């Protein structure tokens, strides 16, 4: 029996990515919630800035926060860092397994840029690393003292990156890379700023010195930035399942809009945790999401217009599918990358083409993501013929 390790490796890494991501995001949400719910301590201790009582799992908890540090180092100190590290490492491993090893299929779109595998990977790494360098430099600059201004500049920079990437890589890969840029900035915040600053505070306490209060302030700022990036990054992690978001010329604008919805929702909860109700933010986020959906639908409608006047027969469609699809989607694939039909979808018989007409429409006509990487060079005219045939009822 032949054993293909690649899909199992993909599954294992993806599972790890989601597990560690849940742990990281959960702790991030919790600590921001905790920070926003702290009350003035009834029994004040030196350096203590707030406290909170809570109940969970059948027990009561009493949390106390020190604005800089306690007078003495506690014997046991718990750190929250490995969740972030393993989320980034598993995410990058997933990027390498899917988009680097399978660059010709999943990363490169030769209709946009005729790149080699090495060139595509180099561009990918440059955007991911360059995103962190830019963001970190922005935070350390005088502009970084203004959180709102920093957030706006970073948002516009990610939008610009989305625009450029959607004109270089395949649509799905472009979205994933915007997520990788933001996710790398989040993980680097923990690894390069938050944890090192906390270690400096611990070292000062251990040496009997007064810690620098700026270290904690900087760490809190980066933690807040991570909090606002979380929901947009979560969307980007699942975006490849929703072609209507990335399969039109304005996908970068749709991404920016959905990202803004995520930021607005996060801001609503941050304000609510501080006791400030702002229902207008929720209505605005819902309205923006609806507008994005309508905009995407209009773009799809305009896309369908390209095959409205085309005459199409089943024999034409069958010939196109035989030319571009059945090397993978057949009982016995001839493509080097597949031992069996991806997703169990076979198109090597007329009745199977009819059976899977809706999926063909979604993947080949609306989303333009099949064939993978358009390695067979399917033309817009051929997609138009398929779309017209399916739109007319997919009859033989």
C-alpha positions as CSV (number, residue, x, y, z in Angstrom):
1,X,0.0,0.0,0.0
2,X,1.4,3.4,-1.0
3,X,1.4,6.1,1.7
4,X,1.3,9.7,0.8
5,X,2.6,11.7,3.7
6,X,1.9,15.2,2.3
7,X,-1.9,15.4,3.1
8,X,-1.3,13.9,6.5
9,X,1.5,16.4,7.2
10,X,-0.8,19.2,6.0
11,X,-3.5,18.0,8.3
12,X,-1.2,17.7,11.3
13,X,0.3,21.2,10.9
14,X,-3.1,22.8,10.2
15,X,-4.5,21.2,13.3
16,X,-1.6,22.4,15.4
17,X,-2.0,25.9,13.9
18,X,-5.6,26.1,14.9
19,X,-5.0,24.6,18.4
20,X,-2.2,27.0,19.2
21,X,-4.0,29.9,17.5
22,X,-7.1,29.3,19.8
23,X,-4.8,29.3,22.8
24,X,-3.0,32.5,21.8
25,X,-6.1,34.4,20.8
26,X,-8.0,33.2,23.9
27,X,-5.3,34.5,26.3
28,X,-5.0,37.7,24.3
29,X,-8.7,38.3,24.6
30,X,-8.8,37.4,28.2
31,X,-6.0,39.7,29.3
32,X,-7.4,42.7,27.4
33,X,-10.8,41.9,29.0
34,X,-9.1,41.7,32.4
35,X,-7.3,45.0,31.9
36,X,-10.5,46.7,30.9
37,X,-12.4,45.4,34.0
38,X,-9.8,46.2,36.7
39,X,-11.1,48.3,39.6
40,X,-9.3,50.4,42.1
41,X,-7.9,48.1,44.9
42,X,-9.7,48.3,48.2
43,X,-6.6,47.3,50.1
44,X,-3.8,49.2,48.3
45,X,-0.4,47.8,48.0
46,X,2.6,49.6,46.7
47,X,2.6,49.5,42.9
48,X,-0.8,47.8,42.6
49,X,-2.9,49.6,40.0
50,X,-6.1,47.5,40.0
51,X,-7.8,44.3,41.0
52,X,-10.7,42.1,40.0
53,X,-12.8,39.3,41.5
54,X,-14.3,36.7,39.2
55,X,-15.9,33.3,39.3
56,X,-15.4,30.4,36.9
57,X,-15.4,26.6,37.1
58,X,-16.9,26.5,40.6
59,X,-14.3,28.7,42.2
60,X,-13.5,32.4,42.9
61,X,-10.4,34.2,41.5
62,X,-8.8,37.3,42.8
63,X,-6.5,39.1,40.3
64,X,-4.2,42.0,41.1
65,X,-2.3,44.0,38.6
66,X,0.9,46.0,39.2
67,X,1.4,48.9,36.8
68,X,5.2,48.2,36.6
69,X,6.1,45.4,39.0
70,X,5.6,44.1,42.6
71,X,8.2,45.0,45.2
72,X,9.6,41.5,45.1
73,X,9.7,38.8,42.5
74,X,7.1,36.0,43.1
75,X,8.5,32.5,43.4
76,X,6.4,31.2,40.5
77,X,5.8,33.4,37.5
78,X,3.7,32.2,34.5
79,X,4.7,33.4,31.1
80,X,2.4,33.6,28.0
81,X,4.5,33.3,25.0
82,X,4.6,29.7,23.6
83,X,1.1,30.0,22.3
84,X,2.2,32.9,20.0
85,X,5.5,31.2,19.0
86,X,3.9,27.9,18.0
87,X,1.0,29.6,16.2
88,X,3.5,31.4,14.0
89,X,5.8,28.4,13.5
90,X,3.0,26.1,12.5
91,X,1.5,28.8,10.3
92,X,4.8,29.3,8.5
93,X,5.2,25.6,8.2
94,X,1.8,25.4,6.6
95,X,2.7,28.2,4.2
96,X,5.9,26.3,3.2
97,X,4.1,22.9,2.8
98,X,1.3,24.3,0.7
99,X,2.5,27.4,-1.1
100,X,6.2,26.9,-1.3
101,X,6.4,23.2,-2.1
102,X,3.3,23.6,-4.3
103,X,4.3,27.0,-5.7
104,X,3.4,26.1,-9.3
105,X,-0.1,25.1,-8.3
106,X,-1.0,27.3,-5.4
107,X,1.2,30.4,-5.3
108,X,2.1,31.4,-8.8
109,X,-0.5,32.7,-11.3
110,X,1.3,33.0,-14.6
111,X,-1.5,35.2,-16.0
112,X,-0.4,37.8,-13.5
113,X,3.4,37.2,-13.2
114,X,5.5,34.6,-14.9
115,X,7.6,33.7,-11.9
116,X,9.9,30.8,-11.1
117,X,9.4,29.0,-7.8
118,X,12.4,30.6,-6.3
119,X,11.3,34.1,-7.4
120,X,7.8,33.6,-5.9
121,X,9.2,32.3,-2.6
122,X,11.6,35.2,-2.5
123,X,8.8,37.8,-3.0
124,X,6.8,36.0,-0.3
125,X,9.5,36.1,2.3
126,X,10.3,39.8,1.4
127,X,6.7,40.9,2.0
128,X,6.5,38.9,5.3
129,X,9.8,40.2,6.7
130,X,9.3,43.7,5.2
131,X,6.0,44.0,6.9
132,X,7.5,43.5,10.3
133,X,10.3,45.9,9.6
134,X,7.9,48.6,8.5
135,X,5.5,48.0,11.4
136,X,8.2,47.9,14.0
137,X,9.8,51.0,12.6
138,X,6.5,52.8,12.6
139,X,5.9,51.9,16.3
140,X,9.4,53.1,17.3
141,X,9.0,56.4,15.3
142,X,7.5,59.6,16.8
143,X,4.2,58.6,15.0
144,X,4.1,55.5,17.1
145,X,3.2,57.5,20.2
146,X,-0.3,58.0,18.7
147,X,-2.1,54.7,18.7
148,X,-4.9,55.8,16.4
149,X,-2.5,57.3,13.8
150,X,-0.3,54.2,14.0
151,X,-3.3,52.0,13.4
152,X,-4.5,53.9,10.4
153,X,-1.1,53.9,8.8
154,X,-0.7,50.2,9.4
155,X,-4.2,49.5,8.0
156,X,-3.4,51.5,4.9
157,X,-0.1,49.7,4.5
158,X,-1.7,46.3,4.7
159,X,-4.3,47.4,2.2
160,X,-1.5,48.5,-0.2
161,X,0.2,45.1,0.3
162,X,-3.1,43.4,-0.5
163,X,-3.3,45.4,-3.7
164,X,0.2,44.5,-4.8
165,X,0.0,40.9,-3.8
166,X,-3.3,40.3,-5.7
167,X,-1.5,41.5,-8.8
168,X,1.4,39.1,-8.3
169,X,0.2,35.8,-6.7
170,X,-2.9,33.7,-7.1
171,X,-6.0,35.2,-5.5
172,X,-6.1,32.8,-2.5
173,X,-2.3,33.0,-2.0
174,X,-2.5,36.8,-1.9
175,X,-5.0,36.8,0.9
176,X,-3.1,34.2,2.9
177,X,0.0,36.4,2.6
178,X,-1.7,39.5,4.0
179,X,-2.6,37.3,6.9
180,X,1.0,36.1,7.2
181,X,2.3,39.7,7.2
182,X,-0.1,40.7,10.0
183,X,0.4,37.4,11.9
184,X,4.2,37.8,11.7
185,X,3.9,41.3,13.2
186,X,1.7,39.9,16.0
187,X,4.1,37.1,16.8
188,X,7.2,39.3,16.5
189,X,5.5,41.8,18.9
190,X,5.6,39.0,21.5
191,X,9.0,37.6,20.6
192,X,10.9,40.9,19.9
193,X,9.2,43.4,22.3
194,X,6.7,42.1,24.9
195,X,8.7,39.2,26.3
196,X,12.1,40.9,26.2
197,X,10.7,43.9,28.0
198,X,9.2,41.6,30.6
199,X,12.5,39.9,31.1
200,X,14.2,43.2,31.6
201,X,11.6,44.0,34.4
202,X,12.3,40.6,36.0
203,X,16.0,41.2,35.8
204,X,15.7,44.6,37.5
205,X,13.6,43.2,40.3
206,X,16.0,40.3,40.8
207,X,18.8,42.8,41.1
208,X,16.9,44.9,43.6
209,X,16.5,47.8,41.1
210,X,13.5,49.8,40.1
211,X,12.2,48.6,36.7
212,X,11.7,51.2,33.9
213,X,7.9,51.8,33.6
214,X,8.2,52.5,29.9
215,X,9.0,48.8,29.3
216,X,5.5,47.8,30.5
217,X,3.9,50.7,28.6
218,X,5.5,49.6,25.3
219,X,4.5,46.0,25.9
220,X,0.9,47.0,26.6
221,X,0.8,49.1,23.4
222,X,2.0,46.1,21.2
223,X,-0.5,43.8,23.0
224,X,-3.3,46.3,22.2
225,X,-2.2,46.3,18.5
226,X,-2.3,42.5,18.5
227,X,-5.8,42.6,19.9
228,X,-7.1,44.7,17.0
229,X,-5.3,42.6,14.4
230,X,-6.8,39.3,15.7
231,X,-10.2,39.3,14.0
232,X,-8.9,40.3,10.5
233,X,-6.2,37.6,10.7
234,X,-8.9,35.0,11.7
235,X,-10.8,35.9,8.6
236,X,-7.7,35.6,6.4
237,X,-7.1,32.1,7.9
238,X,-10.4,30.9,6.5
239,X,-10.7,33.2,3.4
240,X,-9.7,30.5,0.9
241,X,-13.1,28.8,1.5
242,X,-15.0,31.9,0.2
243,X,-14.1,32.7,-3.4
244,X,-16.7,35.5,-3.5
245,X,-14.2,37.5,-1.4
246,X,-11.1,37.1,-3.6
247,X,-12.3,36.2,-7.1
248,X,-12.8,39.7,-8.6
249,X,-10.5,42.6,-9.6
250,X,-11.4,44.5,-6.4
251,X,-10.5,41.7,-4.0
252,X,-8.0,43.9,-2.2
253,X,-10.7,46.4,-1.5
254,X,-13.1,43.7,-0.2
255,X,-10.3,42.5,2.0
256,X,-9.8,46.0,3.4
257,X,-13.5,46.3,4.1
258,X,-13.8,43.0,5.9
259,X,-10.7,43.8,7.9
260,X,-12.2,47.1,8.9
261,X,-15.4,45.3,10.1
262,X,-13.2,43.1,12.3
263,X,-11.5,46.1,13.8
264,X,-14.8,47.7,14.5
265,X,-16.2,44.6,16.2
266,X,-13.1,44.3,18.3
267,X,-13.3,48.0,19.2
268,X,-16.9,47.6,20.3
269,X,-16.0,44.8,22.7
270,X,-13.0,46.7,24.1
271,X,-15.2,49.7,24.8
272,X,-17.9,47.5,26.2
273,X,-15.4,45.9,28.6
274,X,-14.7,49.4,29.9
275,X,-18.4,50.0,30.5
276,X,-18.9,52.1,27.4
277,X,-21.7,50.8,25.3
278,X,-21.6,51.9,21.6
279,X,-24.3,50.1,19.7
280,X,-23.7,52.4,16.8
281,X,-20.4,50.6,16.1
282,X,-22.3,47.3,15.7
283,X,-24.8,48.8,13.3
284,X,-22.0,50.4,11.3
285,X,-20.1,47.1,11.2
286,X,-23.1,45.2,10.0
287,X,-24.0,47.9,7.4
288,X,-20.4,47.8,6.1
289,X,-20.4,44.1,5.8
290,X,-23.7,44.2,3.9
291,X,-22.3,46.9,1.6
292,X,-19.2,44.7,1.0
293,X,-21.4,41.7,0.1
294,X,-23.4,43.8,-2.3
295,X,-20.3,45.3,-3.9
296,X,-18.9,41.8,-4.4
297,X,-22.2,40.6,-5.9
298,X,-22.1,43.5,-8.3
299,X,-18.6,42.6,-9.3
300,X,-19.7,39.0,-9.8
301,X,-22.6,40.1,-11.9
302,X,-20.3,42.2,-14.1
303,X,-18.1,39.1,-14.4
304,X,-21.0,37.0,-15.6
305,X,-21.8,39.5,-18.3
306,X,-18.7,38.2,-20.2
307,X,-20.5,35.0,-21.2
308,X,-24.1,36.3,-21.5
309,X,-24.1,36.3,-25.3
310,X,-22.0,33.2,-25.8
311,X,-23.5,30.1,-27.5
312,X,-22.3,26.9,-25.8
313,X,-22.8,23.2,-26.4
314,X,-22.0,20.2,-24.2
315,X,-19.5,18.9,-26.8
316,X,-17.5,22.2,-26.5
317,X,-17.6,22.1,-22.7
318,X,-16.5,18.4,-22.6
319,X,-13.6,19.2,-24.9
320,X,-12.5,22.1,-22.7
321,X,-12.7,20.0,-19.5
322,X,-10.8,17.2,-21.2
323,X,-8.1,19.6,-22.1
324,X,-7.7,21.4,-18.8
325,X,-9.3,19.4,-16.0
326,X,-9.2,15.6,-16.4
327,X,-5.4,15.3,-15.9
328,X,-6.3,15.7,-12.2
329,X,-10.0,15.0,-12.0
330,X,-10.2,11.5,-13.3
331,X,-10.5,8.0,-12.0
332,X,-6.8,7.6,-12.8
333,X,-5.1,11.1,-12.8
334,X,-2.1,11.6,-15.1
335,X,-0.9,14.7,-13.2
336,X,2.3,14.2,-11.3
337,X,0.9,15.9,-8.1
338,X,-2.2,13.7,-7.7
339,X,-2.6,9.9,-7.2
340,X,-6.4,10.3,-7.0
341,X,-8.9,12.9,-8.0
342,X,-8.8,16.0,-5.7
343,X,-11.8,16.1,-3.4
344,X,-13.1,12.9,-5.1
345,X,-14.3,15.0,-8.0
346,X,-14.0,13.1,-11.3
347,X,-14.9,14.7,-14.6
348,X,-13.9,12.1,-17.2
349,X,-17.5,11.0,-18.0
350,X,-20.3,13.1,-19.4
351,X,-22.7,12.3,-16.5
352,X,-20.0,13.3,-14.0
353,X,-19.5,16.7,-15.7
354,X,-23.3,17.3,-15.3
355,X,-23.2,16.1,-11.7
356,X,-20.5,18.5,-10.7
357,X,-21.7,21.4,-12.8
358,X,-22.3,23.6,-9.8
359,X,-18.8,23.0,-8.4
360,X,-17.3,23.7,-11.8
361,X,-19.2,27.0,-12.0
362,X,-17.9,28.0,-8.5
363,X,-14.3,27.0,-9.0
364,X,-13.6,27.5,-12.7
365,X,-15.9,30.3,-13.8
366,X,-16.7,32.5,-10.7
367,X,-13.5,32.0,-8.7
368,X,-11.0,31.4,-11.6
369,X,-9.0,29.2,-9.3
370,X,-9.2,26.0,-11.3
371,X,-7.0,24.7,-12.9
372,X,-4.6,25.3,-10.1
373,X,-2.2,28.1,-11.0
374,X,-3.9,28.0,-14.4
375,X,-1.0,25.8,-15.4
376,X,-2.9,24.6,-18.5
377,X,-3.6,28.1,-19.7
378,X,-7.5,28.0,-19.7
379,X,-8.6,31.2,-21.4
380,X,-11.4,33.6,-20.4
381,X,-13.3,32.5,-23.6
382,X,-13.2,28.9,-22.4
383,X,-14.4,29.8,-19.0
384,X,-17.2,31.9,-20.6
385,X,-18.3,28.8,-22.6
386,X,-18.5,26.7,-19.5
387,X,-20.3,29.4,-17.6
388,X,-22.9,29.9,-20.4
389,X,-23.5,26.1,-20.7
390,X,-24.1,25.8,-16.9
391,X,-26.2,28.9,-16.8
392,X,-28.4,27.5,-19.5
393,X,-29.1,24.4,-17.5
394,X,-26.1,22.2,-18.0
395,X,-27.8,20.0,-20.6
396,X,-26.3,17.4,-22.9
